[in-house]
Amino acid sequence: MELVQKHCAPCEGGVDPLSEQEAESMLGELNDTPEAQKQPWAITADNRRIKKGYKLKDFVEAVDLVNRIKDVAEEESHHPDLEVGYGKVVVQLTTHAIGGLSENDFILAAKIDKLQA
Ligand SMILES: C[C@H](O)[C@H](O)[C@H]1CNC2=NC(N)=NC(=O)C2=N1
């Protein structure tokens, strides 16, 4: 099943974060879409987060995207760290309960990519 069709599973710890190899493999799947061609997601140097910057027309469009991210984050009970500026939204995802990356991060990332106009 594609990442975008899956749903975030509750994660309360007790499992290992994804290994570097597992994370790289999921990143490949996440970036293998038209939405990710312009600007791909990247794994941060500490291997604990994935990150992507979206370019928008202006501040209003950036806040609009944040509002749509809010809805999907609440639906999935998984929440990104967001930085908003004029014409930009930077999204970072990690799974706090395990101190690193889980499949939930990649699922939410795939759903956020679909929100772009
Ligand atoms: C029970 C519920 O799934 C957790 O409290 C969620 C809430 N949102 C979350 N969001 C993110 N990004 N990481 C988490 O570990 C997390 N935990």
The ligand as an SDF file (V2000), in Angstrom:
LIG
                    3D

 17 18  0  0  0  0  0  0  0  0999 V2000
   -1.0420    9.4430   21.4590 C   0  0  0  0  0  0  0  0  0  0  0  0
   -0.5870   10.3150   20.3410 C   0  0  0  0  0  0  0  0  0  0  0  0
   -0.3990    9.5110   19.1860 O   0  0  0  0  0  0  0  0  0  0  0  0
    0.7260   11.0330   20.6720 C   0  0  0  0  0  0  0  0  0  0  0  0
    0.6190   11.8700   21.7900 O   0  0  0  0  0  0  0  0  0  0  0  0
    1.2030   11.7980   19.4820 C   0  0  0  0  0  0  0  0  0  0  0  0
    0.6480   13.1880   19.2620 C   0  0  0  0  0  0  0  0  0  0  0  0
    1.3170   13.7860   18.1120 N   0  0  0  0  0  0  0  0  0  0  0  0
    2.5780   13.4770   17.8130 C   0  0  0  0  0  0  0  0  0  0  0  0
    3.1970   14.0670   16.8190 N   0  0  0  0  0  0  0  0  0  0  0  0
    4.4600   13.7840   16.5310 C   0  0  0  0  0  0  0  0  0  0  0  0
    5.0510   14.3760   15.4880 N   0  0  0  0  0  0  0  0  0  0  0  0
    5.1640   12.8920   17.2330 N   0  0  0  0  0  0  0  0  0  0  0  0
    4.6130   12.2070   18.2370 C   0  0  0  0  0  0  0  0  0  0  0  0
    5.2860   11.3860   18.8560 O   0  0  0  0  0  0  0  0  0  0  0  0
    3.2590   12.4800   18.5670 C   0  0  0  0  0  0  0  0  0  0  0  0
    2.6160   11.8250   19.5030 N   0  0  0  0  0  0  0  0  0  0  0  0
  1  2  1  0
  2  3  1  0
  2  4  1  0
  4  5  1  0
  4  6  1  0
  6  7  1  0
  6 17  1  0
  7  8  1  0
  8  9  1  0
  9 10  2  0
  9 16  1  0
 10 11  1  0
 11 12  1  0
 11 13  2  0
 13 14  1  0
 14 15  2  0
 14 16  1  0
 16 17  2  0
M  END
$$$$
